[in-house]
Amino acid sequence: MPECAVNDEQAKILDEGIEKGGAKLDNKQIEETIKSVLDNETGERLKIYVDTCVHCGLCSDACHHFLSMGRDPKYSPAGKVKRTLGEIFKKKGKVSPEFIKSASIIASTECNLCRRCSMYCPFGIDVAYMMKVVRRICHKLGVTALYIQDTAHSHSVTMNQMWVKEDEWVDTLQWQEEDAQAELPKLRIPIEKEGAEIMYSVIAPEPKFLAQLIYQAAIIMNTAKIDWTMPATPGWDNSDMAMYTGDFEIMGRLKRSHFDTAARLKVKKIVMGECGHAFRSVYDVGNRWLGWKMPPVPIIHAIEFYYDLLKAGKIKIPEKFKKSVTLHDPCNVIRGRGLADKARYVVNELCDNFIEMHPNREHNYCCNAGGGVINCGPPFKNKRMVSNKVKADQLIATGAEVLLSPCHNCHSGLEDILHHYKINMEIKFISDIIYEVMEKSA
Amino acid sequence: MHDLYNFVRGPLAWTAFFIFIAGSLYRIIKMFIMVKKKESFIFTFWSWKYSLRSIMHWLIPFGTVNMRKHPFMTIVTFTFHICLIIVPLFLFSHNLLWDESWNISCWSIPDPVADIMTIILVLCTIFFLVRRLKEPEVRFLSTASDYFLLAIVALPFLTGFIAYHQWSSYQFWLILHIVTGEIMLMAIPFTRLSHMLFAPFTRGYTGSEFGGVCHSRDW
């Protein structure tokens, strides 16, 4: 096999971040960086994964890239390991700048770190972890796709994903509060309320271009009479693209600021909006980087929060949603937190006609947007569409009118899929439905 | 020929058993030491309950979604591994050797059954070989060592079968059988055959993460 397995689709894609980063590399720097990551940041686990894989190929059927690209073996989980870490081990780190560019593209745009393959490998080998090691090496070499790197820069400078300034953030909350007061005059979005029970945190795209989601959350919180608050300071954003670029130092700063903010406000728990990767970062990855086995402040994803509200009768649904709906199970809260049953309870409480897609629950196909793939931006969009045909087929087979996606990344990725494959289906967050069918009061 | 027989039956056998046992212990102890040193969080997240839950699902034929997706492969894999363990441990002539050397007597399977299981095992390795050559996703991953390992596993059974039936020079095939068996034993700790040692740990850790942290299934 040639060292640099650049394929046709990749050859056409020129990403400025990867090209310019790659142009600065020399072989010695590559070798030293790889050695430093492998020696100092990985251990026996990685070696054992590499030694234990018997090259059986049984992981292939787990991967939506493999299934969508005509079962091209390059895209199987083990195939991607072979093309990246496999070569690195074989050549003992003596790989070329071209190889690093190609490895960056493979690890960041051909794998969504969805961990479905861990459920298909007889040995439970964690390929997502191995791809993260590759991303870490590429990050340390400065070879990361331009768009996601820009997001990481924003995290670093502003502690949020979208360059939202502090005054813009508070202004957006007040703007949404005023707007919502037209509907519920007594509604409040309590900012900086110390000792509130819940801190509600969102990802930066919400204030940036999805402000109606904050509006809807305010209506739900006020109707359910929740003692809640939103912070005015950095730390309000729970998102984390640094986790996906391999910039774990920034990830640690982000999570610390998020937990510190919750601690400063003395809240009992954090409730987060419908976002999957942010949940993974706060619940599973970022906390570990900071040395916490589990998050230092209890963290609840929106699905679980809605479940609690509906179960306790805190929001009432006079008439359910009529159109037929199907549900996309996001990897980070279903495979990552086991919320499949609660999600189904919520959807059935809200909707008359729920159609399961297949496969579903832990076995659902990935949206192909998560894992930072959509954040690698426009250069990779067409590839992202082509390499998730299996998702389009899965959606079409449901025949549902509305697609529910309780995750921001999935939502954006699936919206692209619907357009690309001309699927006549509306896509919504669960909160869109709750807002539409609930009895509102304040 | 007789000296050679004594050598493979004596010093070489001792060496093979020593390398197999010491090598396996070395790899497992090294794993524990290194995990303790560099990735001690694995102990933090390890859960016996969820490890065993995961391992049990993957030990039961058709207990996982992927096994049901590949029914023929599942049947072949389970049959192969069962034969691989049962035949060498419970073959009557092997038991005689245990008895002769260490006075250990053990239950054994009837020779005709062992014969059939041996043939099945060799057929299974042929299936694995064909699969490796024909299935694009397996072929892409295959390296020379993968083919070599298939041979290492199949040869002791093939040569043992030929020796037992005494079709030609019994002693020649017997020596070849012993040598290939010894090669297989020595290869276990240091090749991909080490999945025999590590599978419970890799599966168990993934089971622990999926069950304990993610509250979901990994099968």
Boltz contact constraints between the chains, C-beta under 6 A:
constraints:
  - contact:
      token1: [A, 43]
      token2: [B, 34]
      max_distance: 6.0
  - contact:
      token1: [A, 43]
      token2: [B, 38]
      max_distance: 6.0
  - contact:
      token1: [A, 43]
      token2: [B, 39]
      max_distance: 6.0
  - contact:
      token1: [A, 44]
      token2: [B, 31]
      max_distance: 6.0
  - contact:
      token1: [A, 44]
      token2: [B, 34]
      max_distance: 6.0
  - contact:
      token1: [A, 44]
      token2: [B, 35]
      max_distance: 6.0
  - contact:
      token1: [A, 45]
      token2: [B, 39]
      max_distance: 6.0
  - contact:
      token1: [A, 48]
      token2: [B, 198]
      max_distance: 6.0
  - contact:
      token1: [A, 51]
      token2: [B, 194]
      max_distance: 6.0
  - contact:
      token1: [A, 52]
      token2: [B, 195]
      max_distance: 6.0
  - contact:
      token1: [A, 52]
      token2: [B, 198]
      max_distance: 6.0
  - contact:
      token1: [A, 52]
      token2: [B, 202]
      max_distance: 6.0
  - contact:
      token1: [A, 54]
      token2: [B, 192]
      max_distance: 6.0
  - contact:
      token1: [A, 54]
      token2: [B, 195]
      max_distance: 6.0
  - contact:
      token1: [A, 55]
      token2: [B, 141]
      max_distance: 6.0
  - contact:
      token1: [A, 55]
      token2: [B, 142]
      max_distance: 6.0
  - contact:
      token1: [A, 55]
      token2: [B, 146]
      max_distance: 6.0
  - contact:
      token1: [A, 57]
      token2: [B, 137]
      max_distance: 6.0
  - contact:
      token1: [A, 57]
      token2: [B, 138]
      max_distance: 6.0
  - contact:
      token1: [A, 57]
      token2: [B, 141]
      max_distance: 6.0
  - contact:
      token1: [A, 60]
      token2: [B, 137]
      max_distance: 6.0
  - contact:
      token1: [A, 61]
      token2: [B, 69]
      max_distance: 6.0
  - contact:
      token1: [A, 73]
      token2: [B, 136]
      max_distance: 6.0
  - contact:
      token1: [A, 73]
      token2: [B, 137]
      max_distance: 6.0
  - contact:
      token1: [A, 73]
      token2: [B, 140]
      max_distance: 6.0
  - contact:
      token1: [A, 76]
      token2: [B, 137]
      max_distance: 6.0
  - contact:
      token1: [A, 78]
      token2: [B, 141]
      max_distance: 6.0
  - contact:
      token1: [A, 79]
      token2: [B, 140]
      max_distance: 6.0
  - contact:
      token1: [A, 82]
      token2: [B, 141]
      max_distance: 6.0
  - contact:
      token1: [A, 118]
      token2: [B, 206]
      max_distance: 6.0
  - contact:
      token1: [A, 119]
      token2: [B, 218]
      max_distance: 6.0
  - contact:
      token1: [A, 120]
      token2: [B, 66]
      max_distance: 6.0
  - contact:
      token1: [A, 123]
      token2: [B, 199]
      max_distance: 6.0
  - contact:
      token1: [A, 123]
      token2: [B, 202]
      max_distance: 6.0
  - contact:
      token1: [A, 123]
      token2: [B, 203]
      max_distance: 6.0
  - contact:
      token1: [A, 124]
      token2: [B, 202]
      max_distance: 6.0
  - contact:
      token1: [A, 124]
      token2: [B, 203]
      max_distance: 6.0
  - contact:
      token1: [A, 124]
      token2: [B, 206]
      max_distance: 6.0
  - contact:
      token1: [A, 293]
      token2: [B, 44]
      max_distance: 6.0
  - contact:
      token1: [A, 335]
      token2: [B, 216]
      max_distance: 6.0
  - contact:
      token1: [A, 336]
      token2: [B, 214]
      max_distance: 6.0
  - contact:
      token1: [A, 338]
      token2: [B, 214]
      max_distance: 6.0
  - contact:
      token1: [A, 338]
      token2: [B, 215]
      max_distance: 6.0
  - contact:
      token1: [A, 338]
      token2: [B, 216]
      max_distance: 6.0
  - contact:
      token1: [A, 362]
      token2: [B, 216]
      max_distance: 6.0
  - contact:
      token1: [A, 362]
      token2: [B, 217]
      max_distance: 6.0
